[in-house]
Amino acid sequence: MHAQGIGFWLTKRRQLSADKEVLVDGDRRITYAELDLRVNGLSHALQAMGLKHGDRCGILAFNGIEYVEVIFASANLGLILVPLNWRLSTAELVFNITDSGMETLFFDTQFAEISAILTKQANLKRMIAIGKGSDQWPDSYEAMVVQHEKAAPVPDKPVDLYTPHIIMYTAGTTGRPKGAVLSQGASFYNAINLMVDMNFKPEDRNLSVLPMFHIGGIGLFTLPMIYVGGSVVIQRVFDPAVTLKLLKKEHITLFFGVAAIFLFLIQHPDFDAELFKDTRIVMSGGAPLPVSLVRRYHEAGIILQQGFGMSEAAPGIATLRKDLALKKAGSIGRPLFHVEARVVDDALKDMPAGRPGELIVRGPNLLQGYWNRPDATREAFSGGWFHTGDLARMDEDGDLYIVDRKKDMFISGGENVYPAEVENVIFELPQVAEVAVIGIKDDQWGEVGCALVVVKSGENITDKEILNFMKNRLAKYKVPKKIVFTDQLPRNAAGKVLKKVLREKYF
């Protein structure tokens, strides 16, 4: 794996497809040649500031051309980039900054206020302003890019695919966040996996809507598109009306989102299947995809595929073949080309087909370890495989189904209950917009289910109607004992419902 790092992709693309449009960001459009020159300028500027191989730098910004440039400039120099989630609290951001040991922060001027607080609380030494009004700051991003030479930079130490590149902090749904260290090779193999399994081509145009502080915004499919010579249309933040317009206007061929995004799109008054006519891959991942949503898209004439990934895998792990999207709705399909997967018991013995166990995986796209957490790394890789923490089953064909998060499963009267299975049934009710099922303590059964339901605007349904609907479709012990109606469900950046928050809020 001792090939050049991924910064080399732009050098090569400038030779092969200099005038090809690579990034679209609002009114801005740049070619591969322009992107390479700008990234080289930024790389030299960072070297002039004293940044060296292995130094950590953070970025707190909305999606944009600059975000992609920072990813590649850090790759050029062997820097380790820490994408920061702008939805986090100040205390959470300070933790990620101090835990990673970064001293340099790129920040969008819209986050100037919080960035000033972070500078003081986390002892940041260098602040680089991006965006409107950035020229008012001592270190302005655009000035750095244009003032420095455009020749390819020479890093102070060799950079290859083993070089650590990104620390992606986990959502922190349990305990304190852990920083997954992804090498440049992880992004390379993620690109190869997706090219092989989805036949990416230079003609493809990807719409990037997931935030780039999340691995989905980087790996699905921004970096793979640049590797293959395609184009990426960047949406600054997700807005369903804007997404629907861009699908048509930009002739989008690849579109990846989370289940919540596809729900918002199909519920939007502007939704029209015709807007997807150029889109050959419409894929969901990052959170369970309700079978009912797959059916709704199919009825509209759109094949909604399911994929599965993790921050720790850069992120691709598995995908369901397009021709099986409806027939095997609910399945995440099979492991990507350079990924191996097994479903095992606690002794790491393979479970028979149809029986749930933990999903464990291995491949060159996986994390090198958790930053400064050798204990967590050893635990995650016990037995030589990465333990996903997801309960899954494999059918006779080798297709995988995520049963639930291992930690979300609860035991009621001695029986295992998998909330995702119950949620899928409740989702079949046309009045239901969102649902989350959690286990709550019960004196008689140990734990019982509680369903938190968001009803669609203008619709009405009672808890009795929901319970009666489930009684004919689920075993009695799986039917929640309590229904709670709420206006919205708390979600993280990946669109996953934060069940820990729900447990704390309601119980």
C-alpha positions in Angstrom: 0.0 0.0 0.0 3.0 2.3 -0.4 1.5 4.4 -3.2 1.3 8.2 -3.2 -1.2 9.8 -0.8 -4.5 11.0 -2.1 -3.3 14.5 -2.6 -1.7 13.1 -5.8 -5.2 12.6 -7.2 -5.4 16.3 -8.1 -2.0 16.3 -9.8 -3.0 13.4 -11.9 -6.5 14.8 -12.7 -5.0 18.1 -13.8 -3.0 16.1 -16.3 -5.9 14.0 -17.4 -9.0 16.3 -17.2 -7.8 19.8 -16.6 -10.8 21.6 -18.0 -13.4 19.3 -16.5 -15.7 20.8 -14.0 -15.0 19.2 -10.6 -16.9 21.3 -8.0 -20.1 23.4 -8.1 -20.9 25.5 -5.0 -23.7 27.9 -5.6 -22.6 30.3 -8.3 -19.0 29.1 -8.2 -17.8 26.4 -10.6 -14.2 25.3 -10.7 -12.2 22.8 -12.9 -9.7 20.2 -11.9 -6.8 22.4 -13.0 -8.1 25.3 -10.9 -8.7 23.0 -7.9 -5.2 21.6 -8.1 -3.6 25.1 -8.3 -5.7 26.4 -5.3 -4.9 23.4 -3.2 -1.2 23.8 -4.0 -1.4 27.5 -2.9 -3.1 26.6 0.3 -0.5 23.8 1.0 2.4 26.2 0.6 0.6 28.8 2.9 0.2 26.2 5.6 3.9 25.2 5.3 4.8 28.9 5.6 2.8 29.0 8.8 4.9 26.2 10.2 2.5 23.2 9.9 4.3 19.9 9.6 3.5 16.2 8.9 1.3 14.8 11.7 0.1 18.2 13.0 -3.7 18.3 13.6 -5.8 21.1 12.2 -9.6 21.5 12.5 -12.3 22.9 10.3 -15.6 24.4 11.5 -17.5 25.3 8.3 -20.5 24.7 6.1 -20.0 22.5 3.0 -18.2 24.4 0.3 -15.3 24.4 -2.2 -12.9 25.4 0.7 -13.8 22.3 2.7 -12.7 20.0 -0.2 -9.5 22.1 -0.6 -8.6 21.8 3.0 -9.1 18.0 2.8 -6.6 17.8 -0.1 -4.1 20.3 1.3 -3.9 18.4 4.5 -3.4 15.2 2.5 -0.6 16.9 0.5 1.4 17.7 3.7 0.5 14.7 5.8 -1.5 16.8 8.2 -4.4 15.2 10.2 -7.7 17.0 9.6 -10.3 17.1 12.3 -13.8 18.0 10.9 -15.8 19.7 13.6 -19.6 19.4 13.9 -21.1 22.9 14.1 -24.2 21.4 15.8 -22.3 20.5 18.9 -22.2 22.6 22.1 -19.1 24.7 23.0 -18.1 22.1 25.7 -18.3 19.3 23.1 -16.3 21.2 20.6 -13.6 22.1 23.2 -13.3 18.3 24.0 -12.7 17.4 20.4 -10.2 20.2 19.9 -8.2 19.5 23.1 -8.5 15.7 22.7 -7.0 15.8 19.2 -4.3 18.3 20.2 -5.0 20.7 17.3 -3.5 24.2 17.3 -4.9 25.4 13.9 -8.5 26.0 13.1 -10.2 26.9 9.8 -13.5 28.6 10.5 -16.4 29.9 8.5 -17.0 33.6 9.4 -20.6 32.7 10.3 -19.0 30.8 13.2 -16.8 33.7 14.2 -18.4 34.1 17.6 -18.1 30.5 18.7 -14.6 30.3 17.1 -13.4 33.2 19.3 -14.7 31.4 22.4 -13.0 28.1 21.3 -9.7 30.0 20.7 -9.6 31.0 24.3 -11.0 27.8 25.9 -9.0 25.4 23.8 -5.7 27.4 23.4 -5.8 27.5 19.6 -2.7 29.2 18.1 -3.8 29.8 14.5 -7.2 30.9 13.2 -7.9 30.9 9.4 -11.1 32.7 8.3 -13.2 31.3 5.4 -16.0 33.0 3.6 -17.7 36.4 3.5 -15.8 39.1 5.2 -12.8 36.8 5.9 -10.4 39.5 4.7 -11.0 41.3 8.0 -9.1 38.6 9.9 -5.3 38.5 10.1 -5.2 35.1 8.3 -7.7 35.1 5.5 -8.2 31.8 3.6 -8.5 33.4 0.1 -5.5 35.6 0.6 -3.4 32.6 1.6 -4.5 30.6 -1.5 -3.8 33.3 -4.0 -0.6 34.7 -2.5 1.4 31.4 -2.6 3.1 29.6 -5.4 1.1 27.0 -7.3 3.8 24.3 -7.8 3.2 21.0 -6.0 4.3 21.2 -2.4 7.0 18.9 -1.0 6.0 17.7 2.5 8.6 17.6 5.3 8.2 13.8 5.5 7.0 11.3 2.9 3.3 10.8 2.6 1.7 7.6 1.5 -1.6 5.6 2.0 -0.6 4.7 5.5 -0.4 8.3 6.6 -3.1 9.2 9.1 -5.4 11.8 7.4 -8.7 12.4 9.3 -9.8 12.1 12.9 -13.5 11.6 12.7 -15.1 11.9 16.1 -17.9 9.4 16.7 -21.3 10.9 17.5 -20.9 10.2 21.2 -24.3 8.5 21.6 -22.7 6.5 24.5 -19.9 7.9 26.7 -17.4 10.4 25.5 -16.7 10.7 21.8 -13.8 8.6 20.3 -11.7 9.9 17.5 -11.5 7.3 14.6 -8.2 7.8 12.9 -8.6 7.2 9.1 -5.5 6.9 6.9 -5.3 8.3 3.4 -5.6 4.6 2.3 -9.0 4.3 3.9 -10.3 7.0 1.6 -8.5 5.4 -1.4 -10.1 2.0 -0.7 -13.5 3.5 0.0 -13.3 5.0 -3.5 -12.2 1.7 -5.1 -15.0 -0.2 -3.3 -17.7 2.2 -4.5 -16.2 2.3 -8.1 -16.3 -1.5 -8.3 -19.7 -2.0 -6.7 -21.5 1.0 -8.3 -19.6 1.5 -11.6 -18.7 5.1 -11.0 -17.7 7.0 -14.2 -16.2 10.4 -15.1 -19.6 11.4 -16.5 -21.2 11.0 -13.1 -22.4 14.1 -11.2 -22.9 13.7 -7.4 -25.1 15.9 -5.2 -23.4 16.3 -1.9 -25.9 17.2 0.8 -24.6 15.5 4.0 -22.4 17.8 6.1 -18.7 17.3 5.4 -18.0 17.2 9.2 -19.6 13.8 8.8 -17.7 11.0 7.0 -20.8 10.5 4.7 -20.3 14.1 3.4 -16.7 13.2 2.5 -16.8 9.6 1.4 -20.3 9.4 -0.1 -19.5 10.3 -2.8 -17.3 13.4 -2.8 -13.8 11.9 -2.7 -14.7 8.9 -4.9 -16.0 11.2 -7.5 -12.8 13.2 -7.6 -10.8 10.0 -7.8 -12.8 8.8 -10.8 -12.8 12.3 -12.5 -16.5 13.1 -12.0 -18.2 16.2 -10.7 -19.5 17.1 -7.3 -22.4 19.6 -6.7 -22.1 20.9 -3.2 -25.2 21.9 -1.1 -24.1 24.2 1.7 -26.7 22.8 4.1 -29.6 20.5 3.4 -32.8 22.2 2.3 -35.4 19.9 0.6 -36.6 22.6 -1.9 -33.0 23.3 -3.0 -32.2 19.6 -3.3 -35.1 19.0 -5.5 -34.1 21.9 -7.8 -30.5 20.9 -8.0 -31.4 17.3 -8.9 -32.9 18.5 -12.1 -30.8 21.7 -12.9 -27.5 19.9 -12.4 -28.4 16.6 -14.1 -27.5 14.7 -10.9 -26.6 11.0 -11.5 -25.6 10.0 -7.9 -27.5 11.0 -4.8 -26.8 9.7 -1.3 -28.8 10.7 1.7 -30.0 9.5 5.1 -33.5 8.1 5.6 -34.7 11.4 7.2 -33.7 13.3 4.0 -35.7 11.0 1.8 -38.6 11.3 4.1 -38.4 15.1 3.9 -38.1 15.1 0.1 -41.1 12.8 -0.6 -43.2 14.9 1.8 -42.3 18.2 0.2 -44.9 19.8 -2.1 -42.3 20.2 -4.9 -41.5 16.5 -4.9 -41.8 15.0 -8.4 -40.3 11.7 -9.6 -39.4 13.5 -12.9 -36.7 15.5 -11.0 -34.8 12.2 -10.5 -34.8 11.2 -14.2 -31.0 11.6 -14.6 -30.3 10.0 -11.2 -29.1 6.4 -11.7 -28.2 5.8 -8.0 -30.4 7.0 -5.2 -29.0 5.5 -2.0 -29.8 5.8 1.7 -27.5 4.9 4.7 -26.4 6.2 8.1 -29.7 5.2 9.8 -32.3 2.4 9.4 -34.3 2.8 6.2 -38.0 1.9 6.7 -39.3 -0.6 4.2 -42.4 1.5 3.8 -40.2 4.4 2.5 -38.6 2.1 -0.1 -42.1 1.2 -1.2 -43.2 4.8 -1.4 -40.3 5.7 -3.7 -40.8 2.6 -5.8 -44.5 3.6 -6.3 -43.2 7.0 -7.5 -40.9 5.1 -10.0 -37.6 5.6 -8.1 -35.4 2.8 -6.9 -34.2 3.7 -3.4 -31.2 1.5 -2.5 -29.9 0.8 0.9 -26.2 1.0 1.9 -24.4 0.6 5.2 -21.3 2.3 6.6 -19.6 3.7 9.6 -17.3 6.6 10.5 -14.7 3.9 11.2 -14.8 2.6 7.7 -14.5 5.8 5.6 -17.5 4.9 5.5 -18.6 2.2 3.1 -19.2 -1.4 4.3 -22.1 -2.9 2.4 -24.6 -2.1 -0.3 -27.8 -3.8 -1.6 -27.9 -4.4 -5.3 -30.2 -2.2 -7.3 -32.2 -5.1 -8.7 -32.9 -6.3 -5.2 -33.8 -3.0 -3.7 -37.5 -3.8 -3.4 -37.4 -7.6 -3.2 -35.0 -7.4 -0.3 -36.0 -4.1 1.2 -34.7 -3.9 4.7 -31.4 -5.6 3.7 -28.1 -3.7 3.6 -26.9 -6.3 0.9 -23.4 -7.7 0.8 -20.0 -6.4 1.8 -18.2 -4.1 -0.7 -15.4 -5.6 -2.8 -12.5 -5.1 -0.3 -14.5 -5.7 2.8 -15.1 -9.0 4.6 -18.0 -9.4 7.0 -19.2 -12.0 9.4 -22.1 -12.4 11.9 -20.9 -14.0 15.1 -21.7 -14.9 18.7 -19.7 -13.6 21.7 -17.1 -16.4 21.1 -16.6 -15.1 17.5 -18.3 -18.3 16.1 -20.3 -17.7 12.9 -24.0 -17.7 13.4 -26.2 -19.9 11.2 -28.2 -18.2 8.4 -31.2 -16.2 9.8 -29.8 -16.1 13.4 -28.8 -12.7 14.8 -25.3 -12.0 16.1 -22.8 -9.1 16.0 -21.6 -7.9 12.7 -17.8 -7.8 12.5 -15.8 -6.6 9.5 -12.3 -6.1 8.2 -10.7 -4.4 5.2 -8.1 -1.7 4.2 -10.8 1.1 4.5 -11.1 0.6 8.3 -9.7 3.0 10.9 -6.1 2.6 12.2 -7.4 3.0 15.7 -9.0 5.5 18.1 -7.0 8.6 18.8 -5.1 8.2 22.1 -7.4 5.3 23.1 -5.4 2.1 22.9 -7.9 0.5 25.2 -10.9 1.2 23.0 -8.8 0.2 19.9 -8.0 -3.2 21.4 -11.6 -3.8 22.4 -12.9 -2.8 18.9 -10.4 -5.1 17.1 -10.5 -8.1 19.5 -10.0 -11.3 17.6 -8.5 -9.4 14.6 -11.9 -8.1 13.3 -13.6 -4.7 13.9 -16.7 -5.0 16.1 -19.4 -2.8 14.7 -21.7 -3.0 17.7 -24.5 -3.8 15.3 -26.7 -6.9 15.6 -27.2 -8.4 12.2 -28.4 -11.6 10.5 -27.3 -13.1 7.2 -29.7 -14.9 4.9 -29.1 -18.0 2.8 -27.9 -15.8 -0.2 -25.3 -13.9 2.0 -27.3 -10.7 2.2 -27.1 -8.9 5.5 -29.9 -7.4 7.6 -29.2 -5.0 10.5 -31.4 -6.1 13.3 -30.5 -3.3 15.7 -27.7 -1.6 17.5 -26.4 -4.0 20.1 -26.9 -1.4 22.8 -30.4 -0.6 21.7 -31.7 -4.1 22.0 -33.7 -4.7 25.2 -34.9 -7.8 27.0 -38.6 -8.1 27.9 -39.7 -11.1 29.9 -36.5 -12.9 28.8 -37.1 -12.3 25.1 -34.9 -10.1 22.9 -36.7 -7.1 21.4 -35.1 -5.3 18.5 -36.5 -1.7 18.2 -35.8 -1.4 14.5 -38.2 -4.3 13.8 -41.0 -2.6 15.8 -40.2 0.8 14.2 -40.6 -0.7 10.7 -44.1 -1.9 11.6 -45.2 1.5 13.0 -43.8 3.2 9.9 -46.3 1.3 7.8 -49.0 3.6 9.2 -49.6 6.4 6.7 -50.2 9.0 9.5 -46.7 8.4 11.0 -43.8 10.8 10.0 -41.2 9.5 12.4 -40.9 6.9 15.2 -38.3 5.7 17.7 -38.7 2.7 20.0 -36.7 2.5 23.3 -36.7 0.1 26.2 -37.9 1.4 29.5 -37.9 -0.3 33.0 -40.9 -2.3 34.0 -41.4 -4.0 37.4 -43.1 -7.1 35.8 -41.1 -7.7 32.6 -37.8 -6.0 33.4 -38.1 -3.9 30.3 -40.9 -3.0 27.9 -41.1 -1.0 24.8 -42.0 2.7 24.5 -42.7 4.2 21.0 -42.1 7.9 20.5 -44.2 9.0 17.5 -44.2 12.1 15.3 -47.5 12.4 13.5 -47.6 13.9 10.0 -48.9 17.5 9.7 -52.7 17.5 9.3 -53.0 13.9 10.3 -54.5 12.3 13.4 -54.0 8.9 15.1 -54.5 7.6 18.6 -52.3 5.4 20.7 -55.0 2.8 20.7 -55.0 2.7 16.9 -51.2 2.3 16.8 -51.3 -0.5 19.3 -54.2 -2.3 17.6 -52.3 -2.1 14.3 -49.2 -3.8 15.8 -51.1 -6.5 17.6 -51.7 -8.5 14.4 -48.2 -8.0 13.1 -45.9 -8.6 16.1 -45.5 -11.0 18.9 -47.2 -9.7 22.1 -43.9 -9.1 23.9 -42.6 -6.9 21.0 -45.6 -4.5 21.1 -44.7 -1.4 23.1 -46.6 -0.9 26.3 -46.5 2.9 25.9 -47.0 5.4 23.1 -45.7 9.0 23.5 -46.5 11.6 20.9 -43.8 14.3 20.3 -43.2 17.1 17.8 -39.8 15.9 16.7 -37.0 13.4 17.4 -33.5 14.4 18.4 -31.0 13.4 15.7 -27.3 13.6 15.2 -25.6 14.8 12.0 -25.8 11.4 10.4 -29.6 11.5 10.8 -29.6 8.8 13.5 -32.1 9.2 16.3 -30.3 9.9 19.6 -32.1 7.3 21.8 -29.9 8.2 24.8 -31.4 11.7 24.7 -34.9 10.3 24.5 -34.3 8.0 27.5 -32.9 11.0 29.5 -35.8 13.3 28.5 -38.7 11.0 29.0 -37.6 8.4 31.6 
